[in-house]
Amino acid sequence: TRHDMNLHEMSFLLTSSAISMAVATLGTSLRGERTVRLPLSSFAVLGLCNMGSSFFSVRSLRYVIFPVKVIAKSCKPVPVMLFGTCMGKRYPVRKYINVFFIVFGVALVLGGGDFQKKSHKEIAANAQVLGVVMLVISLCFDGGLGAFEDKLVAAHNIQPLDLMYNIHLANITFASLALLVMKELHLFLQMIQQMGWTLLLIGLCGAMGQVFIFITISKFGAVTSSIMGLARKVTTICASIYIYGHQ
């Protein structure tokens, strides 16, 4: 969203999902994973939850700076555990306590300072509230997605990169339909022309990161993956503060 680049969220989701699906396809072949044909309803839930989480997360950057987004997303283990509990999964009390203190600690450490700048301009308070609301919605989708991924892995014994492939295939399907219905295909082509190499680099970095995330989910579950992701978020926000000068 910097340097006069116009980021169209739905087009960005379509592009990044296409790259991630290609990486998942290659990884599935190299690892020799068994592919599973998911029921259409499960396929739709995966796509809608993942697309909803990504869309509102990216959209929030119009109203809040990146460190605020990272702080909010550091609370991801909370909705994952809540939705998992609603779906019948039980966690040890120790994990609830660990998640509470980890999220509280990260929010306490990173919540200080002045986050009132974006491109050296003050963001209106009502705009910030709208951004935070979008992040809360994104977290709700995260919770549903994480709990549903755990359920699918247990029920269908789906392999990690095959799960990644199915999620991004669903993303591509819904994002393409959205662009056609809203008649915004020209915005997709315009963004590709303007930001092609940047989108490719972002997509590849994101896809490689997701490979390890999905493998972690398959071995340890969505909650543990979310907790481990907090270390990445702390590193990301420190880098963002250093590079872009957030106070």
Buried (B, 14 or more C-beta within 10 A) or exposed (E): EEEEEEBBBBBBBBBBBBBBBBBBBBBBEEBEBEEBEBEEEBBBBBBBBBBBBBBBBBBBBBBBBBBBBBBBBBBBBBBBBBBBEEEEBEBEEEBBEBBEEBBEEBBEEBEEEEBBBBEEEEBEEEBBEBBBEBBBBBBBBBBBBBBBBBBBBEEBEBBBBBBBBBBBBBBBBBBBEBBEEEEBEEBBEBBBEBBEEEBBEBBBEBBBEBBEBBBBBBEEBBBBBBBBBBEBBBEBBEEBBEEBEBE
